[in-house]
Amino acid sequence: MPVKKLTSLDEAEDACWGEPGTPDLWRRIGAVWSFSRTVAPQSFPPGVYRSRSMEEANARVAEWERQRAK
């Protein structure tokens, strides 16, 4: 990766973005997905769950998130 001299925060923000169609795009996407799986894995129990209301469904998901945070 080349070293770039940046003179402002706007240039630094623009430098974070890749150009569409570059050959290493899929590798970079895979690296981001791998990092996100490592940092914040999603672990919901398998299956389909029925709820009588949105509140009940939200409470169930909140409980899963509390268990995951432990």
All heavy atoms as a GROMACS GRO file, in nm:
protein
  562
    1MET      N    1   0.085  -0.118   0.000
    1MET     CA    2   0.000   0.000   0.000
    1MET      C    3   0.090   0.124   0.000
    1MET      O    4   0.180   0.134   0.083
    1MET     CB    5  -0.090  -0.002   0.124
    1MET     CG    6  -0.177   0.119   0.137
    1MET     SD    7  -0.286   0.113   0.278
    1MET     CE    8  -0.422   0.028   0.205
    2PRO      N    9   0.066   0.216  -0.090
    2PRO     CA   10   0.150   0.335  -0.096
    2PRO      C   11   0.124   0.429   0.022
    2PRO      O   12   0.015   0.432   0.078
    2PRO     CB   13   0.110   0.401  -0.228
    2PRO     CG   14  -0.027   0.351  -0.255
    2PRO     CD   15  -0.034   0.214  -0.195
    3VAL      N   16   0.227   0.503   0.058
    3VAL     CA   17   0.216   0.602   0.166
    3VAL      C   18   0.173   0.734   0.102
    3VAL      O   19   0.230   0.778   0.002
    3VAL     CB   20   0.350   0.618   0.240
    3VAL    CG1   21   0.341   0.725   0.345
    3VAL    CG2   22   0.391   0.486   0.300
    4LYS      N   23   0.072   0.798   0.161
    4LYS     CA   24   0.022   0.925   0.108
    4LYS      C   25   0.038   1.033   0.214
    4LYS      O   26   0.011   1.011   0.331
    4LYS     CB   27  -0.126   0.914   0.070
    4LYS     CG   28  -0.154   0.817  -0.041
    4LYS     CD   29  -0.302   0.813  -0.072
    4LYS     CE   30  -0.330   0.713  -0.180
    4LYS     NZ   31  -0.474   0.706  -0.210
    5LYS      N   32   0.081   1.151   0.172
    5LYS     CA   33   0.089   1.264   0.262
    5LYS      C   34  -0.046   1.335   0.261
    5LYS      O   35  -0.097   1.374   0.156
    5LYS     CB   36   0.199   1.360   0.218
    5LYS     CG   37   0.215   1.477   0.311
    5LYS     CD   38   0.330   1.565   0.269
    5LYS     CE   39   0.344   1.681   0.366
    5LYS     NZ   40   0.453   1.770   0.327
    6LEU      N   41  -0.105   1.350   0.379
    6LEU     CA   42  -0.237   1.412   0.390
    6LEU      C   43  -0.221   1.548   0.457
    6LEU      O   44  -0.147   1.563   0.554
    6LEU     CB   45  -0.330   1.324   0.472
    6LEU     CG   46  -0.345   1.180   0.421
    6LEU    CD1   47  -0.422   1.098   0.520
    6LEU    CD2   48  -0.410   1.179   0.286
    7THR      N   49  -0.293   1.646   0.406
    7THR     CA   50  -0.282   1.781   0.461
    7THR      C   51  -0.406   1.826   0.537
    7THR      O   52  -0.404   1.932   0.599
    7THR     CB   53  -0.253   1.882   0.348
    7THR    OG1   54  -0.358   1.875   0.253
    7THR    CG2   55  -0.118   1.852   0.281
    8SER      N   56  -0.512   1.745   0.534
    8SER     CA   57  -0.633   1.782   0.607
    8SER      C   58  -0.710   1.657   0.646
    8SER      O   59  -0.685   1.548   0.594
    8SER     CB   60  -0.721   1.874   0.521
    8SER     OG   61  -0.779   1.800   0.416
    9LEU      N   62  -0.804   1.674   0.736
    9LEU     CA   63  -0.888   1.562   0.776
    9LEU      C   64  -0.979   1.516   0.663
    9LEU      O   65  -1.012   1.398   0.652
    9LEU     CB   66  -0.972   1.600   0.898
    9LEU     CG   67  -0.894   1.618   1.028
    9LEU    CD1   68  -0.986   1.664   1.138
    9LEU    CD2   69  -0.825   1.489   1.067
   10ASP      N   70  -1.019   1.609   0.577
   10ASP     CA   71  -1.102   1.571   0.462
   10ASP      C   72  -1.027   1.475   0.369
   10ASP      O   73  -1.083   1.378   0.319
   10ASP     CB   74  -1.147   1.694   0.384
   10ASP     CG   75  -1.247   1.777   0.461
   10ASP    OD1   76  -1.322   1.718   0.542
   10ASP    OD2   77  -1.252   1.900   0.440
   11GLU      N   78  -0.898   1.504   0.348
   11GLU     CA   79  -0.818   1.414   0.266
   11GLU      C   80  -0.802   1.277   0.332
   11GLU      O   81  -0.803   1.175   0.265
   11GLU     CB   82  -0.679   1.474   0.240
   11GLU     CG   83  -0.678   1.588   0.142
   11GLU     CD   84  -0.538   1.638   0.116
   11GLU    OE1   85  -0.441   1.565   0.145
   11GLU    OE2   86  -0.525   1.751   0.068
   12ALA      N   87  -0.789   1.276   0.464
   12ALA     CA   88  -0.776   1.149   0.536
   12ALA      C   89  -0.904   1.067   0.522
   12ALA      O   90  -0.899   0.945   0.503
   12ALA     CB   91  -0.745   1.175   0.683
   13GLU      N   92  -1.019   1.133   0.532
   13GLU     CA   93  -1.146   1.061   0.517
   13GLU      C   94  -1.161   1.006   0.376
   13GLU      O   95  -1.202   0.892   0.357
   13GLU     CB   96  -1.262   1.154   0.550
   13GLU     CG   97  -1.396   1.084   0.549
   13GLU     CD   98  -1.508   1.176   0.591
   13GLU    OE1   99  -1.500   1.233   0.700
   13GLU    OE2  100  -1.603   1.189   0.513
   14ASP      N  101  -1.125   1.085   0.277
   14ASP     CA  102  -1.134   1.039   0.138
   14ASP      C  103  -1.038   0.923   0.111
   14ASP      O  104  -1.066   0.836   0.029
   14ASP     CB  105  -1.106   1.153   0.041
   14ASP     CG  106  -1.217   1.257   0.042
   14ASP    OD1  107  -1.328   1.224   0.089
   14ASP    OD2  108  -1.191   1.371  -0.002
   15ALA      N  109  -0.924   0.920   0.180
   15ALA     CA  110  -0.824   0.814   0.158
   15ALA      C  111  -0.873   0.679   0.208
   15ALA      O  112  -0.822   0.575   0.165
   15ALA     CB  113  -0.694   0.852   0.226
   16CYS      N  114  -0.971   0.678   0.297
   16CYS     CA  115  -1.023   0.552   0.351
   16CYS      C  116  -1.106   0.476   0.248
   16CYS      O  117  -1.123   0.355   0.260
   16CYS     CB  118  -1.108   0.578   0.475
   16CYS     SG  119  -1.013   0.634   0.615
   17TRP      N  120  -1.160   0.544   0.152
   17TRP     CA  121  -1.248   0.482   0.053
   17TRP      C  122  -1.166   0.424  -0.060
   17TRP      O  123  -1.071   0.484  -0.107
   17TRP     CB  124  -1.347   0.584  -0.002
   17TRP     CG  125  -1.444   0.629   0.101
   17TRP    CD1  126  -1.436   0.740   0.178
   17TRP    CD2  127  -1.561   0.560   0.143
   17TRP    NE1  128  -1.541   0.746   0.264
   17TRP    CE2  129  -1.620   0.637   0.245
   17TRP    CE3  130  -1.622   0.443   0.103
   17TRP    CZ2  131  -1.737   0.599   0.308
   17TRP    CZ3  132  -1.739   0.405   0.166
   17TRP    CH2  133  -1.794   0.483   0.266
   18GLY      N  134  -1.205   0.307  -0.106
   18GLY     CA  135  -1.140   0.245  -0.220
   18GLY      C  136  -1.209   0.282  -0.349
   18GLY      O  137  -1.325   0.323  -0.350
   19GLU      N  138  -1.138   0.267  -0.457
   19GLU     CA  139  -1.195   0.294  -0.589
   19GLU      C  140  -1.278   0.174  -0.634
   19GLU      O  141  -1.234   0.060  -0.621
   19GLU     CB  142  -1.084   0.320  -0.689
   19GLU     CG  143  -1.010   0.451  -0.667
   19GLU     CD  144  -1.099   0.572  -0.688
   19GLU    OE1  145  -1.182   0.570  -0.781
   19GLU    OE2  146  -1.087   0.666  -0.609
   20PRO      N  147  -1.397   0.197  -0.688
   20PRO     CA  148  -1.477   0.086  -0.739
   20PRO      C  149  -1.406   0.016  -0.855
   20PRO      O  150  -1.343   0.081  -0.937
   20PRO     CB  151  -1.606   0.152  -0.788
   20PRO     CG  152  -1.606   0.288  -0.728
   20PRO     CD  153  -1.464   0.324  -0.699
   21GLY      N  154  -1.415  -0.116  -0.856
   21GLY     CA  155  -1.358  -0.192  -0.965
   21GLY      C  156  -1.212  -0.227  -0.950
   21GLY      O  157  -1.154  -0.288  -1.040
   22THR      N  158  -1.150  -0.192  -0.838
   22THR     CA  159  -1.009  -0.229  -0.820
   22THR      C  160  -0.998  -0.379  -0.795
   22THR      O  161  -1.090  -0.440  -0.740
   22THR     CB  162  -0.945  -0.152  -0.703
   22THR    OG1  163  -1.021  -0.178  -0.585
   22THR    CG2  164  -0.941  -0.003  -0.730
   23PRO      N  165  -0.887  -0.439  -0.834
   23PRO     CA  166  -0.873  -0.584  -0.821
   23PRO      C  167  -0.880  -0.636  -0.677
   23PRO      O  168  -0.923  -0.748  -0.653
   23PRO     CB  169  -0.736  -0.614  -0.880
   23PRO     CG  170  -0.702  -0.496  -0.963
   23PRO     CD  171  -0.775  -0.380  -0.905
   24ASP      N  172  -0.841  -0.555  -0.580
   24ASP     CA  173  -0.840  -0.604  -0.442
   24ASP      C  174  -0.969  -0.574  -0.366
   24ASP      O  175  -0.976  -0.594  -0.245
   24ASP     CB  176  -0.721  -0.544  -0.366
   24ASP     CG  177  -0.734  -0.395  -0.343
   24ASP    OD1  178  -0.804  -0.328  -0.422
   24ASP    OD2  179  -0.676  -0.345  -0.246
   25LEU      N  180  -1.074  -0.531  -0.436
   25LEU     CA  181  -1.199  -0.495  -0.371
   25LEU      C  182  -1.259  -0.612  -0.292
   25LEU      O  183  -1.296  -0.596  -0.176
   25LEU     CB  184  -1.300  -0.444  -0.474
   25LEU     CG  185  -1.436  -0.403  -0.419
   25LEU    CD1  186  -1.421  -0.286  -0.323
   25LEU    CD2  187  -1.530  -0.366  -0.533
   26TRP      N  188  -1.265  -0.731  -0.353
   26TRP     CA  189  -1.325  -0.846  -0.283
   26TRP      C  190  -1.240  -0.888  -0.163
   26TRP      O  191  -1.294  -0.928  -0.061
   26TRP     CB  192  -1.344  -0.962  -0.380
   26TRP     CG  193  -1.450  -0.932  -0.482
   26TRP    CD1  194  -1.431  -0.910  -0.614
   26TRP    CD2  195  -1.589  -0.914  -0.457
   26TRP    NE1  196  -1.551  -0.881  -0.676
   26TRP    CE2  197  -1.650  -0.884  -0.581
   26TRP    CE3  198  -1.670  -0.920  -0.344
   26TRP    CZ2  199  -1.786  -0.860  -0.593
   26TRP    CZ3  200  -1.806  -0.897  -0.358
   26TRP    CH2  201  -1.862  -0.867  -0.481
   27ARG      N  202  -1.110  -0.876  -0.174
   27ARG     CA  203  -1.023  -0.908  -0.060
   27ARG      C  204  -1.050  -0.812   0.055
   27ARG      O  205  -1.060  -0.852   0.171
   27ARG     CB  206  -0.876  -0.900  -0.102
   27ARG     CG  207  -0.780  -0.936   0.011
   27ARG     CD  208  -0.637  -0.902  -0.024
   27ARG     NE  209  -0.617  -0.762  -0.060
   27ARG     CZ  210  -0.610  -0.662   0.029
   27ARG    NH1  211  -0.620  -0.686   0.157
   27ARG    NH2  212  -0.593  -0.538  -0.011
   28ARG      N  213  -1.066  -0.682   0.023
   28ARG     CA  214  -1.093  -0.582   0.127
   28ARG      C  215  -1.229  -0.605   0.192
   28ARG      O  216  -1.245  -0.592   0.313
   28ARG     CB  217  -1.084  -0.442   0.068
   28ARG     CG  218  -0.941  -0.407   0.026
   28ARG     CD  219  -0.933  -0.276  -0.046
   28ARG     NE  220  -0.969  -0.169   0.046
   28ARG     CZ  221  -0.981  -0.043   0.010
   28ARG    NH1  222  -0.962  -0.007  -0.115
   28ARG    NH2  223  -1.015   0.049   0.098
   29ILE      N  224  -1.330  -0.639   0.112
   29ILE     CA  225  -1.463  -0.667   0.166
   29ILE      C  226  -1.456  -0.788   0.259
   29ILE      O  227  -1.512  -0.787   0.369
   29ILE     CB  228  -1.565  -0.689   0.052
   29ILE    CG1  229  -1.591  -0.558  -0.021
   29ILE    CG2  230  -1.695  -0.748   0.106
   29ILE    CD1  231  -1.674  -0.573  -0.147
   30GLY      N  232  -1.386  -0.893   0.215
   30GLY     CA  233  -1.370  -1.011   0.299
   30GLY      C  234  -1.299  -0.981   0.430
   30GLY      O  235  -1.335  -1.035   0.534
   31ALA      N  236  -1.200  -0.893   0.426
   31ALA     CA  237  -1.128  -0.856   0.548
   31ALA      C  238  -1.221  -0.782   0.645
   31ALA      O  239  -1.216  -0.806   0.767
   31ALA     CB  240  -1.007  -0.770   0.513
   32VAL      N  241  -1.306  -0.695   0.593
   32VAL     CA  242  -1.401  -0.622   0.679
   32VAL      C  243  -1.500  -0.719   0.742
   32VAL      O  244  -1.529  -0.712   0.862
   32VAL     CB  245  -1.473  -0.511   0.599
   32VAL    CG1  246  -1.589  -0.454   0.679
   32VAL    CG2  247  -1.377  -0.402   0.561
   33TRP      N  248  -1.553  -0.812   0.662
   33TRP     CA  249  -1.649  -0.910   0.715
   33TRP      C  250  -1.583  -0.999   0.819
   33TRP      O  251  -1.642  -1.029   0.922
   33TRP     CB  252  -1.707  -0.994   0.603
   33TRP     CG  253  -1.804  -0.921   0.516
   33TRP    CD1  254  -1.855  -0.795   0.535
   33TRP    CD2  255  -1.862  -0.969   0.396
   33TRP    NE1  256  -1.940  -0.763   0.433
   33TRP    CE2  257  -1.946  -0.868   0.346
   33TRP    CE3  258  -1.850  -1.086   0.324
   33TRP    CZ2  259  -2.018  -0.882   0.229
   33TRP    CZ3  260  -1.922  -1.100   0.207
   33TRP    CH2  261  -2.006  -0.999   0.161
   34SER      N  262  -1.461  -1.043   0.794
   34SER     CA  263  -1.390  -1.127   0.890
   34SER      C  264  -1.367  -1.052   1.021
   34SER      O  265  -1.386  -1.107   1.130
   34SER     CB  266  -1.257  -1.171   0.830
   34SER     OG  267  -1.182  -1.243   0.923
   35PHE      N  268  -1.327  -0.926   1.010
   35PHE     CA  269  -1.305  -0.844   1.129
   35PHE      C  270  -1.435  -0.827   1.208
   35PHE      O  271  -1.436  -0.841   1.330
   35PHE     CB  272  -1.251  -0.707   1.089
   35PHE     CG  273  -1.234  -0.612   1.204
   35PHE    CD1  274  -1.131  -0.628   1.294
   35PHE    CD2  275  -1.322  -0.507   1.223
   35PHE    CE1  276  -1.116  -0.542   1.401
   35PHE    CE2  277  -1.309  -0.421   1.328
   35PHE     CZ  278  -1.204  -0.438   1.418
   36SER      N  279  -1.546  -0.802   1.138
   36SER     CA  280  -1.673  -0.782   1.209
   36SER      C  281  -1.720  -0.911   1.277
   36SER      O  282  -1.776  -0.906   1.386
   36SER     CB  283  -1.780  -0.729   1.114
   36SER     OG  284  -1.813  -0.826   1.018
   37ARG      N  285  -1.696  -1.028   1.215
   37ARG     CA  286  -1.733  -1.154   1.279
   37ARG      C  287  -1.650  -1.177   1.405
   37ARG      O  288  -1.698  -1.232   1.503
   37ARG     CB  289  -1.711  -1.272   1.183
   37ARG     CG  290  -1.825  -1.296   1.089
   37ARG     CD  291  -1.812  -1.429   1.018
   37ARG     NE  292  -1.685  -1.446   0.949
   37ARG     CZ  293  -1.662  -1.409   0.823
   37ARG    NH1  294  -1.758  -1.353   0.753
   37ARG    NH2  295  -1.545  -1.428   0.768
   38THR      N  296  -1.524  -1.132   1.403
   38THR     CA  297  -1.436  -1.149   1.519
   38THR      C  298  -1.476  -1.054   1.632
   38THR      O  299  -1.481  -1.094   1.748
   38THR     CB  300  -1.290  -1.122   1.479
   38THR    OG1  301  -1.255  -1.211   1.373
   38THR    CG2  302  -1.197  -1.142   1.595
   39VAL      N  303  -1.503  -0.930   1.598
   39VAL     CA  304  -1.530  -0.828   1.699
   39VAL      C  305  -1.671  -0.840   1.757
   39VAL      O  306  -1.690  -0.828   1.878
   39VAL     CB  307  -1.510  -0.687   1.639
   39VAL    CG1  308  -1.553  -0.579   1.735
   39VAL    CG2  309  -1.365  -0.668   1.601
   40ALA      N  310  -1.769  -0.864   1.673
   40ALA     CA  311  -1.908  -0.867   1.719
   40ALA      C  312  -1.982  -0.984   1.655
   40ALA      O  313  -2.064  -0.964   1.565
   40ALA     CB  314  -1.978  -0.736   1.687
   41PRO      N  315  -1.956  -1.106   1.700
   41PRO     CA  316  -2.024  -1.219   1.639
   41PRO      C  317  -2.174  -1.218   1.671
   41PRO      O  318  -2.214  -1.181   1.781
   41PRO     CB  319  -1.956  -1.340   1.702
   41PRO     CG  320  -1.902  -1.291   1.831
   41PRO     CD  321  -1.868  -1.146   1.810
   42GLN      N  322  -2.253  -1.259   1.575
   42GLN     CA  323  -2.397  -1.271   1.594
   42GLN      C  324  -2.426  -1.415   1.633
   42GLN      O  325  -2.384  -1.507   1.564
   42GLN     CB  326  -2.472  -1.235   1.466
   42GLN     CG  327  -2.458  -1.091   1.428
   42GLN     CD  328  -2.531  -0.999   1.522
   42GLN    OE1  329  -2.638  -1.031   1.570
   42GLN    NE2  330  -2.472  -0.885   1.550
   43SER      N  331  -2.495  -1.433   1.742
   43SER     CA  332  -2.526  -1.569   1.785
   43SER      C  333  -2.670  -1.576   1.833
   43SER      O  334  -2.698  -1.559   1.949
   43SER     CB  335  -2.430  -1.613   1.895
   43SER     OG  336  -2.438  -1.523   2.004
   44PHE      N  337  -2.758  -1.598   1.740
   44PHE     CA  338  -2.898  -1.616   1.773
   44PHE      C  339  -2.928  -1.766   1.769
   44PHE      O  340  -2.875  -1.837   1.685
   44PHE     CB  341  -2.988  -1.542   1.674
   44PHE     CG  342  -2.971  -1.394   1.680
   44PHE    CD1  343  -2.907  -1.326   1.578
   44PHE    CD2  344  -3.018  -1.323   1.788
   44PHE    CE1  345  -2.892  -1.189   1.583
   44PHE    CE2  346  -3.002  -1.186   1.795
   44PHE     CZ  347  -2.939  -1.119   1.692
   45PRO      N  348  -3.013  -1.814   1.858
   45PRO     CA  349  -3.048  -1.955   1.855
   45PRO      C  350  -3.115  -1.991   1.723
   45PRO      O  351  -3.189  -1.911   1.666
   45PRO     CB  352  -3.148  -1.970   1.971
   45PRO     CG  353  -3.135  -1.848   2.053
   45PRO     CD  354  -3.079  -1.742   1.966
   46PRO      N  355  -3.087  -2.109   1.672
   46PRO     CA  356  -3.149  -2.149   1.546
   46PRO      C  357  -3.299  -2.173   1.563
   46PRO      O  358  -3.347  -2.201   1.673
   46PRO     CB  359  -3.077  -2.278   1.510
   46PRO     CG  360  -3.028  -2.330   1.641
   46PRO     CD  361  -2.999  -2.211   1.726
   47GLY      N  362  -3.370  -2.159   1.457
   47GLY     CA  363  -3.513  -2.189   1.460
   47GLY      C  364  -3.598  -2.068   1.431
   47GLY      O  365  -3.550  -1.958   1.414
   48VAL      N  366  -3.727  -2.093   1.428
   48VAL     CA  367  -3.826  -1.988   1.404
   48VAL      C  368  -3.906  -1.971   1.532
   48VAL      O  369  -3.950  -2.069   1.592
   48VAL     CB  370  -3.920  -2.026   1.288
   48VAL    CG1  371  -4.027  -1.921   1.268
   48VAL    CG2  372  -3.839  -2.046   1.161
   49TYR      N  373  -3.923  -1.848   1.575
   49TYR     CA  374  -3.993  -1.820   1.700
   49TYR      C  375  -4.116  -1.736   1.671
   49TYR      O  376  -4.108  -1.635   1.602
   49TYR     CB  377  -3.900  -1.746   1.796
   49TYR     CG  378  -3.782  -1.829   1.837
   49TYR    CD1  379  -3.667  -1.833   1.760
   49TYR    CD2  380  -3.787  -1.908   1.950
   49TYR    CE1  381  -3.559  -1.911   1.795
   49TYR    CE2  382  -3.680  -1.987   1.987
   49TYR     CZ  383  -3.566  -1.988   1.909
   49TYR     OH  384  -3.460  -2.066   1.946
   50ARG      N  385  -4.228  -1.777   1.726
   50ARG     CA  386  -4.352  -1.702   1.710
   50ARG      C  387  -4.372  -1.614   1.832
   50ARG      O  388  -4.342  -1.653   1.944
   50ARG     CB  389  -4.470  -1.796   1.695
   50ARG     CG  390  -4.463  -1.872   1.566
   50ARG     CD  391  -4.587  -1.955   1.550
   50ARG     NE  392  -4.577  -2.027   1.424
   50ARG     CZ  393  -4.679  -2.056   1.348
   50ARG    NH1  394  -4.800  -2.023   1.386
   50ARG    NH2  395  -4.661  -2.121   1.236
   51SER      N  396  -4.425  -1.496   1.807
   51SER     CA  397  -4.452  -1.402   1.916
   51SER      C  398  -4.594  -1.351   1.903
   51SER      O  399  -4.646  -1.335   1.792
   51SER     CB  400  -4.355  -1.284   1.908
   51SER     OG  401  -4.223  -1.329   1.917
   52ARG      N  402  -4.656  -1.324   2.015
   52ARG     CA  403  -4.791  -1.270   2.014
   52ARG      C  404  -4.793  -1.121   1.985
   52ARG      O  405  -4.894  -1.068   1.942
   52ARG     CB  406  -4.859  -1.298   2.148
   52ARG     CG  407  -4.879  -1.445   2.175
   52ARG     CD  408  -4.949  -1.465   2.309
   52ARG     NE  409  -4.952  -1.606   2.345
   52ARG     CZ  410  -5.049  -1.689   2.310
   52ARG    NH1  411  -5.150  -1.646   2.238
   52ARG    NH2  412  -5.044  -1.815   2.346
   53SER      N  413  -4.679  -1.053   2.010
   53SER     CA  414  -4.672  -0.909   1.986
   53SER      C  415  -4.528  -0.870   1.954
   53SER      O  416  -4.435  -0.948   1.976
   53SER     CB  417  -4.719  -0.832   2.110
   53SER     OG  418  -4.628  -0.854   2.216
   54MET      N  419  -4.512  -0.749   1.904
   54MET     CA  420  -4.378  -0.698   1.877
   54MET      C  421  -4.299  -0.680   2.006
   54MET      O  422  -4.179  -0.700   2.010
   54MET     CB  423  -4.386  -0.563   1.803
   54MET     CG  424  -4.411  -0.578   1.655
   54MET     SD  425  -4.284  -0.680   1.575
   54MET     CE  426  -4.157  -0.559   1.552
   55GLU      N  427  -4.369  -0.645   2.113
   55GLU     CA  428  -4.302  -0.627   2.242
   55GLU      C  429  -4.241  -0.760   2.289
   55GLU      O  430  -4.129  -0.764   2.339
   55GLU     CB  431  -4.400  -0.573   2.347
   55GLU     CG  432  -4.444  -0.429   2.323
   55GLU     CD  433  -4.551  -0.415   2.217
   55GLU    OE1  434  -4.619  -0.516   2.184
   55GLU    OE2  435  -4.565  -0.303   2.164
   56GLU      N  436  -4.317  -0.868   2.272
   56GLU     CA  437  -4.267  -0.999   2.311
   56GLU      C  438  -4.145  -1.038   2.225
   56GLU      O  439  -4.045  -1.089   2.277
   56GLU     CB  440  -4.376  -1.104   2.296
   56GLU     CG  441  -4.337  -1.242   2.342
   56GLU     CD  442  -4.448  -1.343   2.323
   56GLU    OE1  443  -4.566  -1.304   2.314
   56GLU    OE2  444  -4.415  -1.463   2.316
   57ALA      N  445  -4.152  -1.012   2.096
   57ALA     CA  446  -4.040  -1.043   2.007
   57ALA      C  447  -3.919  -0.958   2.042
   57ALA      O  448  -3.806  -1.010   2.048
   57ALA     CB  449  -4.081  -1.019   1.862
   58ASN      N  450  -3.938  -0.831   2.069
   58ASN     CA  451  -3.828  -0.743   2.106
   58ASN      C  452  -3.766  -0.786   2.238
   58ASN      O  453  -3.644  -0.779   2.256
   58ASN     CB  454  -3.873  -0.598   2.113
   58ASN     CG  455  -3.905  -0.542   1.976
   58ASN    OD1  456  -3.856  -0.592   1.875
   58ASN    ND2  457  -3.986  -0.438   1.972
   59ALA      N  458  -3.848  -0.829   2.333
   59ALA     CA  459  -3.796  -0.875   2.462
   59ALA      C  460  -3.711  -1.001   2.444
   59ALA      O  461  -3.607  -1.017   2.509
   59ALA     CB  462  -3.911  -0.902   2.558
   60ARG      N  463  -3.754  -1.090   2.356
   60ARG     CA  464  -3.678  -1.213   2.331
   60ARG      C  465  -3.541  -1.179   2.272
   60ARG      O  466  -3.438  -1.230   2.315
   60ARG     CB  467  -3.754  -1.306   2.238
   60ARG     CG  468  -3.679  -1.436   2.211
   60ARG     CD  469  -3.752  -1.531   2.120
   60ARG     NE  470  -3.876  -1.577   2.181
   60ARG     CZ  471  -3.997  -1.557   2.130
   60ARG    NH1  472  -4.011  -1.493   2.017
   60ARG    NH2  473  -4.104  -1.603   2.190
   61VAL      N  474  -3.538  -1.090   2.173
   61VAL     CA  475  -3.412  -1.051   2.110
   61VAL      C  476  -3.324  -0.979   2.212
   61VAL      O  477  -3.202  -1.001   2.216
   61VAL     CB  478  -3.438  -0.963   1.986
   61VAL    CG1  479  -3.309  -0.904   1.933
   61VAL    CG2  480  -3.508  -1.044   1.878
   62ALA      N  481  -3.381  -0.895   2.295
   62ALA     CA  482  -3.304  -0.826   2.398
   62ALA      C  483  -3.241  -0.926   2.495
   62ALA      O  484  -3.126  -0.908   2.538
   62ALA     CB  485  -3.393  -0.726   2.473
   63GLU      N  486  -3.313  -1.032   2.529
   63GLU     CA  487  -3.258  -1.135   2.618
   63GLU      C  488  -3.143  -1.207   2.551
   63GLU      O  489  -3.041  -1.235   2.614
   63GLU     CB  490  -3.367  -1.234   2.658
   63GLU     CG  491  -3.320  -1.345   2.747
   63GLU     CD  492  -3.259  -1.296   2.878
   63GLU    OE1  493  -3.300  -1.190   2.928
   63GLU    OE2  494  -3.168  -1.364   2.928
   64TRP      N  495  -3.155  -1.238   2.422
   64TRP     CA  496  -3.044  -1.301   2.350
   64TRP      C  497  -2.921  -1.210   2.352
   64TRP      O  498  -2.809  -1.256   2.370
   64TRP     CB  499  -3.083  -1.330   2.206
   64TRP     CG  500  -3.185  -1.437   2.189
   64TRP    CD1  501  -3.217  -1.537   2.277
   64TRP    CD2  502  -3.270  -1.456   2.076
   64TRP    NE1  503  -3.317  -1.616   2.225
   64TRP    CE2  504  -3.351  -1.569   2.102
   64TRP    CE3  505  -3.286  -1.390   1.956
   64TRP    CZ2  506  -3.444  -1.616   2.011
   64TRP    CZ3  507  -3.380  -1.436   1.866
   64TRP    CH2  508  -3.458  -1.548   1.894
   65GLU      N  509  -2.942  -1.081   2.332
   65GLU     CA  510  -2.831  -0.987   2.332
   65GLU      C  511  -2.767  -0.976   2.470
   65GLU      O  512  -2.646  -0.965   2.482
   65GLU     CB  513  -2.877  -0.850   2.281
   65GLU     CG  514  -2.910  -0.852   2.134
   65GLU     CD  515  -2.970  -0.723   2.085
   65GLU    OE1  516  -3.008  -0.636   2.168
   65GLU    OE2  517  -2.982  -0.708   1.962
   66ARG      N  518  -2.850  -0.979   2.576
   66ARG     CA  519  -2.794  -0.977   2.713
   66ARG      C  520  -2.709  -1.101   2.738
   66ARG      O  521  -2.601  -1.092   2.796
   66ARG     CB  522  -2.907  -0.970   2.816
   66ARG     CG  523  -2.955  -0.829   2.843
   66ARG     CD  524  -3.044  -0.824   2.967
   66ARG     NE  525  -3.170  -0.895   2.948
   66ARG     CZ  526  -3.278  -0.843   2.892
   66ARG    NH1  527  -3.275  -0.718   2.851
   66ARG    NH2  528  -3.388  -0.913   2.878
   67GLN      N  529  -2.757  -1.216   2.695
   67GLN     CA  530  -2.681  -1.340   2.713
   67GLN      C  531  -2.551  -1.336   2.635
   67GLN      O  532  -2.448  -1.383   2.683
   67GLN     CB  533  -2.764  -1.461   2.670
   67GLN     CG  534  -2.880  -1.491   2.762
   67GLN     CD  535  -2.968  -1.603   2.710
   67GLN    OE1  536  -2.943  -1.660   2.605
   67GLN    NE2  537  -3.074  -1.634   2.785
   68ARG      N  538  -2.555  -1.279   2.516
   68ARG     CA  539  -2.434  -1.270   2.434
   68ARG      C  540  -2.331  -1.175   2.495
   68ARG      O  541  -2.212  -1.196   2.487
   68ARG     CB  542  -2.470  -1.222   2.294
   68ARG     CG  543  -2.354  -1.221   2.199
   68ARG     CD  544  -2.400  -1.189   2.060
   68ARG     NE  545  -2.479  -1.069   2.053
   68ARG     CZ  546  -2.446  -0.962   1.982
   68ARG    NH1  547  -2.340  -0.962   1.909
   68ARG    NH2  548  -2.524  -0.858   1.981
   69ALA      N  549  -2.379  -1.070   2.564
   69ALA     CA  550  -2.290  -0.972   2.623
   69ALA      C  551  -2.218  -1.026   2.746
   69ALA      O  552  -2.112  -0.976   2.782
   69ALA     CB  553  -2.369  -0.848   2.661
   70LYS      N  554  -2.274  -1.131   2.808
   70LYS     CA  555  -2.210  -1.185   2.929
   70LYS      C  556  -2.082  -1.251   2.898
   70LYS      O  557  -2.024  -1.310   2.844
   70LYS     CB  558  -2.302  -1.285   2.997
   70LYS     CG  559  -2.415  -1.217   3.068
   70LYS     CD  560  -2.501  -1.319   3.139
   70LYS     CE  561  -2.617  -1.251   3.208
   70LYS     NZ  562  -2.702  -1.342   3.278
   0.00000   0.00000   0.00000
